[in-house]
Amino acid sequence: MTTAQKVARRKLSLLELASDLGNVSKACKVMGYSRQQFYEMRGTIGPLGRTA
């Protein structure tokens, strides 16, 4: 697995965790991201986990 794939998987994991928890702030805290980073990622990664 390449570094880019690892980064993409981690970002997707954050989005999935936020969805499962129903709480963006808590998911960000658990994964070590800021809420701003979360919303930037969400804008980049589509609803099905594909890059825009």
PDB file with one MODEL, atoms N, CA, C and O in Angstrom:
MODEL        1
ATOM      1  N   MET A   1       0.856  -1.171   0.000  1.00  0.00           N
ATOM      2  CA  MET A   1       0.000   0.000   0.000  1.00  0.00           C
ATOM      3  C   MET A   1       0.903   1.235   0.000  1.00  0.00           C
ATOM      4  O   MET A   1       1.845   1.328   0.787  1.00  0.00           O
ATOM      5  N   THR A   2       0.607   2.166  -0.878  1.00  0.00           N
ATOM      6  CA  THR A   2       1.416   3.377  -0.968  1.00  0.00           C
ATOM      7  C   THR A   2       1.039   4.359   0.133  1.00  0.00           C
ATOM      8  O   THR A   2       0.006   4.217   0.788  1.00  0.00           O
ATOM      9  N   THR A   3       1.887   5.348   0.320  1.00  0.00           N
ATOM     10  CA  THR A   3       1.623   6.378   1.328  1.00  0.00           C
ATOM     11  C   THR A   3       0.326   7.110   1.017  1.00  0.00           C
ATOM     12  O   THR A   3      -0.462   7.389   1.921  1.00  0.00           O
ATOM     13  N   ALA A   4       0.100   7.421  -0.250  1.00  0.00           N
ATOM     14  CA  ALA A   4      -1.132   8.123  -0.642  1.00  0.00           C
ATOM     15  C   ALA A   4      -2.365   7.289  -0.311  1.00  0.00           C
ATOM     16  O   ALA A   4      -3.388   7.829   0.111  1.00  0.00           O
ATOM     17  N   GLN A   5      -2.272   5.985  -0.501  1.00  0.00           N
ATOM     18  CA  GLN A   5      -3.397   5.109  -0.183  1.00  0.00           C
ATOM     19  C   GLN A   5      -3.648   5.065   1.324  1.00  0.00           C
ATOM     20  O   GLN A   5      -4.796   5.035   1.766  1.00  0.00           O
ATOM     21  N   LYS A   6      -2.576   5.063   2.106  1.00  0.00           N
ATOM     22  CA  LYS A   6      -2.717   5.061   3.566  1.00  0.00           C
ATOM     23  C   LYS A   6      -3.381   6.340   4.052  1.00  0.00           C
ATOM     24  O   LYS A   6      -4.244   6.304   4.929  1.00  0.00           O
ATOM     25  N   VAL A   7      -2.977   7.471   3.482  1.00  0.00           N
ATOM     26  CA  VAL A   7      -3.563   8.761   3.856  1.00  0.00           C
ATOM     27  C   VAL A   7      -5.039   8.783   3.484  1.00  0.00           C
ATOM     28  O   VAL A   7      -5.875   9.214   4.279  1.00  0.00           O
ATOM     29  N   ALA A   8      -5.360   8.322   2.285  1.00  0.00           N
ATOM     30  CA  ALA A   8      -6.755   8.303   1.834  1.00  0.00           C
ATOM     31  C   ALA A   8      -7.602   7.403   2.722  1.00  0.00           C
ATOM     32  O   ALA A   8      -8.738   7.745   3.053  1.00  0.00           O
ATOM     33  N   ARG A   9      -7.061   6.262   3.106  1.00  0.00           N
ATOM     34  CA  ARG A   9      -7.806   5.337   3.968  1.00  0.00           C
ATOM     35  C   ARG A   9      -8.076   5.963   5.332  1.00  0.00           C
ATOM     36  O   ARG A   9      -9.169   5.817   5.880  1.00  0.00           O
ATOM     37  N   ARG A  10      -7.074   6.666   5.886  1.00  0.00           N
ATOM     38  CA  ARG A  10      -7.244   7.321   7.194  1.00  0.00           C
ATOM     39  C   ARG A  10      -8.312   8.412   7.119  1.00  0.00           C
ATOM     40  O   ARG A  10      -9.132   8.548   8.027  1.00  0.00           O
ATOM     41  N   LYS A  11      -8.299   9.185   6.038  1.00  0.00           N
ATOM     42  CA  LYS A  11      -9.304  10.236   5.870  1.00  0.00           C
ATOM     43  C   LYS A  11     -10.694   9.632   5.745  1.00  0.00           C
ATOM     44  O   LYS A  11     -11.646  10.129   6.346  1.00  0.00           O
ATOM     45  N   LEU A  12     -10.812   8.576   4.978  1.00  0.00           N
ATOM     46  CA  LEU A  12     -12.100   7.918   4.819  1.00  0.00           C
ATOM     47  C   LEU A  12     -12.568   7.341   6.154  1.00  0.00           C
ATOM     48  O   LEU A  12     -13.760   7.373   6.461  1.00  0.00           O
ATOM     49  N   SER A  13     -11.642   6.819   6.939  1.00  0.00           N
ATOM     50  CA  SER A  13     -11.985   6.288   8.264  1.00  0.00           C
ATOM     51  C   SER A  13     -12.560   7.376   9.161  1.00  0.00           C
ATOM     52  O   SER A  13     -13.495   7.130   9.922  1.00  0.00           O
ATOM     53  N   LEU A  14     -12.001   8.577   9.070  1.00  0.00           N
ATOM     54  CA  LEU A  14     -12.522   9.696   9.860  1.00  0.00           C
ATOM     55  C   LEU A  14     -13.955  10.009   9.458  1.00  0.00           C
ATOM     56  O   LEU A  14     -14.814  10.199  10.319  1.00  0.00           O
ATOM     57  N   LEU A  15     -14.219  10.065   8.159  1.00  0.00           N
ATOM     58  CA  LEU A  15     -15.572  10.362   7.690  1.00  0.00           C
ATOM     59  C   LEU A  15     -16.554   9.277   8.128  1.00  0.00           C
ATOM     60  O   LEU A  15     -17.680   9.579   8.521  1.00  0.00           O
ATOM     61  N   GLU A  16     -16.132   8.024   8.062  1.00  0.00           N
ATOM     62  CA  GLU A  16     -16.997   6.921   8.485  1.00  0.00           C
ATOM     63  C   GLU A  16     -17.261   6.967   9.990  1.00  0.00           C
ATOM     64  O   GLU A  16     -18.385   6.730  10.433  1.00  0.00           O
ATOM     65  N   LEU A  17     -16.232   7.271  10.769  1.00  0.00           N
ATOM     66  CA  LEU A  17     -16.395   7.356  12.220  1.00  0.00           C
ATOM     67  C   LEU A  17     -17.365   8.476  12.586  1.00  0.00           C
ATOM     68  O   LEU A  17     -18.224   8.302  13.450  1.00  0.00           O
ATOM     69  N   ALA A  18     -17.227   9.613  11.932  1.00  0.00           N
ATOM     70  CA  ALA A  18     -18.134  10.732  12.202  1.00  0.00           C
ATOM     71  C   ALA A  18     -19.572  10.338  11.884  1.00  0.00           C
ATOM     72  O   ALA A  18     -20.497  10.704  12.610  1.00  0.00           O
ATOM     73  N   SER A  19     -19.753   9.602  10.814  1.00  0.00           N
ATOM     74  CA  SER A  19     -21.089   9.148  10.445  1.00  0.00           C
ATOM     75  C   SER A  19     -21.629   8.160  11.479  1.00  0.00           C
ATOM     76  O   SER A  19     -22.787   8.254  11.884  1.00  0.00           O
ATOM     77  N   ASP A  20     -20.796   7.223  11.901  1.00  0.00           N
ATOM     78  CA  ASP A  20     -21.218   6.219  12.889  1.00  0.00           C
ATOM     79  C   ASP A  20     -21.555   6.848  14.236  1.00  0.00           C
ATOM     80  O   ASP A  20     -22.551   6.491  14.865  1.00  0.00           O
ATOM     81  N   LEU A  21     -20.715   7.789  14.675  1.00  0.00           N
ATOM     82  CA  LEU A  21     -20.930   8.430  15.974  1.00  0.00           C
ATOM     83  C   LEU A  21     -22.035   9.482  15.927  1.00  0.00           C
ATOM     84  O   LEU A  21     -22.700   9.749  16.928  1.00  0.00           O
ATOM     85  N   GLY A  22     -22.218  10.071  14.751  1.00  0.00           N
ATOM     86  CA  GLY A  22     -23.168  11.168  14.631  1.00  0.00           C
ATOM     87  C   GLY A  22     -22.648  12.433  15.287  1.00  0.00           C
ATOM     88  O   GLY A  22     -23.425  13.326  15.625  1.00  0.00           O
ATOM     89  N   ASN A  23     -21.317  12.514  15.471  1.00  0.00           N
ATOM     90  CA  ASN A  23     -20.722  13.654  16.155  1.00  0.00           C
ATOM     91  C   ASN A  23     -19.343  13.928  15.551  1.00  0.00           C
ATOM     92  O   ASN A  23     -18.388  13.190  15.793  1.00  0.00           O
ATOM     93  N   VAL A  24     -19.257  14.994  14.770  1.00  0.00           N
ATOM     94  CA  VAL A  24     -18.017  15.339  14.081  1.00  0.00           C
ATOM     95  C   VAL A  24     -16.916  15.681  15.073  1.00  0.00           C
ATOM     96  O   VAL A  24     -15.782  15.226  14.920  1.00  0.00           O
ATOM     97  N   SER A  25     -17.232  16.473  16.082  1.00  0.00           N
ATOM     98  CA  SER A  25     -16.219  16.889  17.053  1.00  0.00           C
ATOM     99  C   SER A  25     -15.581  15.696  17.754  1.00  0.00           C
ATOM    100  O   SER A  25     -14.363  15.647  17.926  1.00  0.00           O
ATOM    101  N   LYS A  26     -16.402  14.740  18.156  1.00  0.00           N
ATOM    102  CA  LYS A  26     -15.888  13.562  18.853  1.00  0.00           C
ATOM    103  C   LYS A  26     -15.022  12.714  17.920  1.00  0.00           C
ATOM    104  O   LYS A  26     -13.969  12.224  18.328  1.00  0.00           O
ATOM    105  N   ALA A  27     -15.454  12.541  16.689  1.00  0.00           N
ATOM    106  CA  ALA A  27     -14.679  11.759  15.719  1.00  0.00           C
ATOM    107  C   ALA A  27     -13.329  12.413  15.458  1.00  0.00           C
ATOM    108  O   ALA A  27     -12.308  11.730  15.378  1.00  0.00           O
ATOM    109  N   CYS A  28     -13.326  13.729  15.326  1.00  0.00           N
ATOM    110  CA  CYS A  28     -12.074  14.454  15.087  1.00  0.00           C
ATOM    111  C   CYS A  28     -11.122  14.306  16.264  1.00  0.00           C
ATOM    112  O   CYS A  28      -9.917  14.135  16.079  1.00  0.00           O
ATOM    113  N   LYS A  29     -11.657  14.372  17.454  1.00  0.00           N
ATOM    114  CA  LYS A  29     -10.822  14.244  18.656  1.00  0.00           C
ATOM    115  C   LYS A  29     -10.195  12.850  18.724  1.00  0.00           C
ATOM    116  O   LYS A  29      -9.012  12.713  19.038  1.00  0.00           O
ATOM    117  N   VAL A  30     -10.977  11.832  18.435  1.00  0.00           N
ATOM    118  CA  VAL A  30     -10.491  10.457  18.475  1.00  0.00           C
ATOM    119  C   VAL A  30      -9.399  10.227  17.428  1.00  0.00           C
ATOM    120  O   VAL A  30      -8.403   9.560  17.704  1.00  0.00           O
ATOM    121  N   MET A  31      -9.589  10.781  16.228  1.00  0.00           N
ATOM    122  CA  MET A  31      -8.658  10.544  15.118  1.00  0.00           C
ATOM    123  C   MET A  31      -7.504  11.545  15.064  1.00  0.00           C
ATOM    124  O   MET A  31      -6.550  11.344  14.312  1.00  0.00           O
ATOM    125  N   GLY A  32      -7.581  12.618  15.850  1.00  0.00           N
ATOM    126  CA  GLY A  32      -6.489  13.586  15.883  1.00  0.00           C
ATOM    127  C   GLY A  32      -6.524  14.624  14.775  1.00  0.00           C
ATOM    128  O   GLY A  32      -5.480  15.136  14.370  1.00  0.00           O
ATOM    129  N   TYR A  33      -7.703  14.934  14.286  1.00  0.00           N
ATOM    130  CA  TYR A  33      -7.876  15.963  13.262  1.00  0.00           C
ATOM    131  C   TYR A  33      -8.666  17.129  13.838  1.00  0.00           C
ATOM    132  O   TYR A  33      -9.382  16.971  14.827  1.00  0.00           O
ATOM    133  N   SER A  34      -8.537  18.295  13.222  1.00  0.00           N
ATOM    134  CA  SER A  34      -9.367  19.432  13.611  1.00  0.00           C
ATOM    135  C   SER A  34     -10.676  19.359  12.826  1.00  0.00           C
ATOM    136  O   SER A  34     -10.759  18.677  11.805  1.00  0.00           O
ATOM    137  N   ARG A  35     -11.687  20.061  13.309  1.00  0.00           N
ATOM    138  CA  ARG A  35     -12.959  20.096  12.589  1.00  0.00           C
ATOM    139  C   ARG A  35     -12.781  20.749  11.227  1.00  0.00           C
ATOM    140  O   ARG A  35     -13.431  20.353  10.259  1.00  0.00           O
ATOM    141  N   GLN A  36     -11.910  21.741  11.144  1.00  0.00           N
ATOM    142  CA  GLN A  36     -11.656  22.393   9.858  1.00  0.00           C
ATOM    143  C   GLN A  36     -11.099  21.377   8.854  1.00  0.00           C
ATOM    144  O   GLN A  36     -11.519  21.345   7.698  1.00  0.00           O
ATOM    145  N   GLN A  37     -10.157  20.555   9.302  1.00  0.00           N
ATOM    146  CA  GLN A  37      -9.603  19.524   8.422  1.00  0.00           C
ATOM    147  C   GLN A  37     -10.694  18.547   7.989  1.00  0.00           C
ATOM    148  O   GLN A  37     -10.718  18.111   6.838  1.00  0.00           O
ATOM    149  N   PHE A  38     -11.596  18.205   8.909  1.00  0.00           N
ATOM    150  CA  PHE A  38     -12.688  17.296   8.579  1.00  0.00           C
ATOM    151  C   PHE A  38     -13.526  17.856   7.441  1.00  0.00           C
ATOM    152  O   PHE A  38     -13.799  17.157   6.465  1.00  0.00           O
ATOM    153  N   TYR A  39     -13.934  19.113   7.563  1.00  0.00           N
ATOM    154  CA  TYR A  39     -14.798  19.690   6.544  1.00  0.00           C
ATOM    155  C   TYR A  39     -14.074  19.878   5.216  1.00  0.00           C
ATOM    156  O   TYR A  39     -14.699  19.809   4.158  1.00  0.00           O
ATOM    157  N   GLU A  40     -12.762  20.115   5.258  1.00  0.00           N
ATOM    158  CA  GLU A  40     -11.979  20.175   4.021  1.00  0.00           C
ATOM    159  C   GLU A  40     -11.935  18.798   3.363  1.00  0.00           C
ATOM    160  O   GLU A  40     -12.071  18.686   2.145  1.00  0.00           O
ATOM    161  N   MET A  41     -11.747  17.757   4.161  1.00  0.00           N
ATOM    162  CA  MET A  41     -11.732  16.391   3.628  1.00  0.00           C
ATOM    163  C   MET A  41     -13.084  16.018   3.049  1.00  0.00           C
ATOM    164  O   MET A  41     -13.169  15.418   1.977  1.00  0.00           O
ATOM    165  N   ARG A  42     -14.127  16.374   3.755  1.00  0.00           N
ATOM    166  CA  ARG A  42     -15.473  16.038   3.302  1.00  0.00           C
ATOM    167  C   ARG A  42     -15.768  16.685   1.959  1.00  0.00           C
ATOM    168  O   ARG A  42     -16.474  16.114   1.128  1.00  0.00           O
ATOM    169  N   GLY A  43     -15.223  17.884   1.748  1.00  0.00           N
ATOM    170  CA  GLY A  43     -15.399  18.549   0.463  1.00  0.00           C
ATOM    171  C   GLY A  43     -14.610  17.886  -0.647  1.00  0.00           C
ATOM    172  O   GLY A  43     -14.998  17.951  -1.813  1.00  0.00           O
ATOM    173  N   THR A  44     -13.501  17.245  -0.293  1.00  0.00           N
ATOM    174  CA  THR A  44     -12.634  16.597  -1.278  1.00  0.00           C
ATOM    175  C   THR A  44     -13.105  15.190  -1.614  1.00  0.00           C
ATOM    176  O   THR A  44     -13.066  14.770  -2.770  1.00  0.00           O
ATOM    177  N   ILE A  45     -13.549  14.473  -0.597  1.00  0.00           N
ATOM    178  CA  ILE A  45     -13.979  13.087  -0.791  1.00  0.00           C
ATOM    179  C   ILE A  45     -15.494  13.079  -0.918  1.00  0.00           C
ATOM    180  O   ILE A  45     -16.204  13.609  -0.063  1.00  0.00           O
ATOM    181  N   GLY A  46     -15.976  12.475  -1.987  1.00  0.00           N
ATOM    182  CA  GLY A  46     -17.412  12.434  -2.248  1.00  0.00           C
ATOM    183  C   GLY A  46     -18.144  11.524  -1.274  1.00  0.00           C
ATOM    184  O   GLY A  46     -17.517  10.885  -0.429  1.00  0.00           O
ATOM    185  N   PRO A  47     -19.457  11.461  -1.384  1.00  0.00           N
ATOM    186  CA  PRO A  47     -20.267  10.680  -0.451  1.00  0.00           C
ATOM    187  C   PRO A  47     -19.994   9.177  -0.506  1.00  0.00           C
ATOM    188  O   PRO A  47     -20.290   8.465   0.454  1.00  0.00           O
ATOM    189  N   LEU A  48     -19.436   8.687  -1.608  1.00  0.00           N
ATOM    190  CA  LEU A  48     -19.149   7.263  -1.724  1.00  0.00           C
ATOM    191  C   LEU A  48     -17.674   6.955  -1.526  1.00  0.00           C
ATOM    192  O   LEU A  48     -17.219   5.853  -1.832  1.00  0.00           O
ATOM    193  N   GLY A  49     -16.919   7.939  -1.008  1.00  0.00           N
ATOM    194  CA  GLY A  49     -15.517   7.711  -0.736  1.00  0.00           C
ATOM    195  C   GLY A  49     -14.618   7.891  -1.943  1.00  0.00           C
ATOM    196  O   GLY A  49     -13.461   7.471  -1.930  1.00  0.00           O
ATOM    197  N   ARG A  50     -15.146   8.512  -2.984  1.00  0.00           N
ATOM    198  CA  ARG A  50     -14.350   8.757  -4.178  1.00  0.00           C
ATOM    199  C   ARG A  50     -13.845  10.178  -4.153  1.00  0.00           C
ATOM    200  O   ARG A  50     -14.528  11.075  -3.659  1.00  0.00           O
ATOM    201  N   THR A  51     -12.652  10.393  -4.680  1.00  0.00           N
ATOM    202  CA  THR A  51     -12.124  11.753  -4.728  1.00  0.00           C
ATOM    203  C   THR A  51     -12.876  12.554  -5.769  1.00  0.00           C
ATOM    204  O   THR A  51     -13.260  12.040  -6.819  1.00  0.00           O
ATOM    205  N   ALA A  52     -13.078  13.826  -5.455  1.00  0.00           N
ATOM    206  CA  ALA A  52     -13.847  14.695  -6.355  1.00  0.00           C
ATOM    207  C   ALA A  52     -13.020  15.119  -7.546  1.00  0.00           C
ATOM    208  O   ALA A  52     -13.507  15.852  -8.406  1.00  0.00           O
TER     209      ALA A  52
ENDMDL
END
